[in-house]
Structure formats: structure tokens, C-alpha cells
């Protein structure tokens, strides 16, 4: 081959190699968990994004992926489950983003671990912590497992991190028998949660799937009556309907009045809401479902919300979601 032609071929090969190494237009960079530092959610349904491709180039977004604002896929389901080396998608039923710099996320799945190391009602943490559902229910004496539909940690953030990191070697069964309660008291941390099932025979209070509970105190944090406007017939038996509590988030300061949440079912009265909207306790829709999913450009108009996290800042006497103005722009 003549020298000039050989040089031309080499140059072309180098150009092709450089092009292959570049990130295509519209494709996100890797390591997106930090994009969920202020806001995160999951959908109830799988879908294909018609918008910019996620970092891995896969347009299929599952109900187990952790999503953020501006069409961001913060973590695939298998990334949340990486410490257990699980490749199957187990769904995402609850989430609390504790610390993105430490990649510390608390969550629950919709399906059991294929190797039976945990069930879909356990509280999981990306560092390997597994807290059984029965441990969360210890003070309620409500049975072994009612599922886990929403979760939120309360306390000083540094203490929450210490609680999760210093107990990473605790076996799941070791949390039973009051061990979890002792540990929560020692670190001055609480876990707010809702269940998928109900227990009308619990020793302390009746547990409905629309009630926000405290693992540390064994009490109701917020019931259906306080979550909705007076015009909504929420609450059993007095008002007629339990709308469920599919996702919950709040400030770390145990401010129950600032709870944001999503429901299991919709309501067509006033104020109208769907089970894909983000609601504010005692008020109504704060973030319409369409504002959450439109950036992903799905073909469907409704995908639901199954898990929710917001970071709050204090403004005067109020706690406001940091991300709210960005979503509504």
C-alpha cells in the first residue's frame, strides 16, 4: 500500500475511534445518583422514553428505576441492588435518598430476592443493611409482615448515616426482638413508613395501608384524616375511604404537617387528584403527575408514582421542597 494511502487510512481509523468514544448527543453521563440529591421518584409502570437516552443507552425505563428531574435516570434497579449481585429487576416500592455522595439509599422492592435473602416487605439499604418488616412492626405487635409501601428516615442526617453505616454487619434476624427500637433510640433516629397490608387486630392501633407509622414509637404519625382536605371522604370508618399511602417524603425534622405523598387510588371530587400526583398533607396536588413524566416523553399519559423523595429547606416557619420550583418551570 502506498505511504500516502496508508496514512489516510490510519487517520480515518483514529477519527472513527475518537467518535466512538464520544458521548452521543442527548445521552446522559454515567454516575447520575447525584442528580437525585433533591428529588427522586419511581413510576408504577415500565415505559420507553422518547426523550434523551439514559446513560446506559437503554430507552426502557422500569418501575424499579430511580428517576429524577429533567429526564434523569439516577439509578437502574440493578444498581440499587448491586451489593446483592442481583441482575433481575425487582421493582421499587419505597425510597429515601439518604446521602448521594455515599451512594446511600434506603428502599424496598416489589418482588422477593430470587435467593431468598429478603422479601418485598423488608427495608433495604444500598450498603447491604436489611431490616425485616417484622422489626418495623415490633411495637405494633401486628404480625410478621404487612409489606412496605413508603419509607422516610427522621433525625439529624449525620446520625441517620451513622445508624446505617455502623449497623451494616447486623444480620436481618438480629433486628428482631426489640433490637431495632434500641438502635433507633440510641442514634435518636426514627423510621416513618406505611404498609401494603392492614391489621385490624394489632395490639396498639389499627393499621391501615393509608396510615403513616413510626417504628420508634409504635404510633400513628399521620392518619388519612390529616392527609386530605376536609372535602375528601378519607378515613375508615368515619369518612368512608382509605386512599392508601403509596409514597411519602417529609423534612428530616419530624414535621408531619409538611408531609408530601401519593395515594393508591384517585379521587374525582374536589380537590381532584390521581394516584400519580404528589400531594401535600391537608391540602391537595402540589406537583401534577404530568409535570413528573413529561420530560421523559413517554407514549402514555399516566404512569403512576410508587416511590418519592424530596429534600426540604426551612423558609421561615415552613419547610419547602428544594426542587419544587425547578419541576414547575
Steps between C-alpha positions, in 0.01 A plus 500: 500500500643845411612706798247778432206258485622324815519832686147588386364169627669547838355850534152372416529219754609744771206728418256210521649393834466850644139523382419166663637627832290814502167509680218527244290815501218474753655210692555556873838451664555211740473532877166676521405434864603855591223622269253360754649688796196727521222301336437140394209276410402177331203416280250219535541393138788426264528725195725600211634854508472695177731767643878505555651157554607398850871459566498129416331563166193294596174688430294253706430635849362255752288544810813407692718786376563811710409812301578866553402833347575596140477148351774361724537131581694524827540126558386186328337237718801269474724786619291541816529124554868479402629389841282187475615437141144483372447556129123443497276806530314478832310829474517800733220543752647757744808720507691747717818652359720539806837612362590504130873553567504173693257338253277432801138434403232326707227320306271203464426277203178364354636148456689265728871432460538194270750359752260557794731739687218754538134541418308783340400640838850546636677835531819485293798734479751515217785421742347159580286572808180292511237589761213249509144622473424332831766714669331819378173368646649395836313749718174452309498123561325467167637177358807403302464691171258761368715615209672835461347767278681818613800585717657817639782545753470771765785649700826685457640386167844421643335273758296324233819432306671369816203277578513343154878474468582379852235227482594371157611162641179436697325188371134553403368276778707688759276805456209307651405481867534873561853543361382749236319713759807506725716608210260772385494641852878487529553695177193721558358400162153392392364317199162611370330249275176375353397141432340323206275293722269578789474367853180566690617282788831670579550532875555877502319666209319385190735502203361604165704532181421872492652575840852635558661315791802551729723197555670662800187590696245251368253780433317660210687801358228612260166339425276538197296774666807725528636422154205632302283808476175484696298455179672168422322199660827355633511282810350173616246455647390861555530643148483198277819450294863412559692644204819318593845649542716391209793738551604742774765765554548775758767712669747314723368705793187290562272774369190294425314805369751525213448144373476452124357177366323305229195277530394154383177619339373817336220738601273678251337735747643830623790532531564252219816289510641184345727231638780654295487850648718620785269629774565721800353402836172676575496674166503338156710461189841667522665336198268366228594162359546644153779727626692196625483287188486750211880552490538127424260532204317170557232383257257453792344790688494324837767287668422542871741574786624217722789658693583861586781701656541877546764699682358792698632835613357716777355833387371687804269260681441289189688212341498517121629245247823628347414356160142626473568816299718308254226248425234765454704716261 
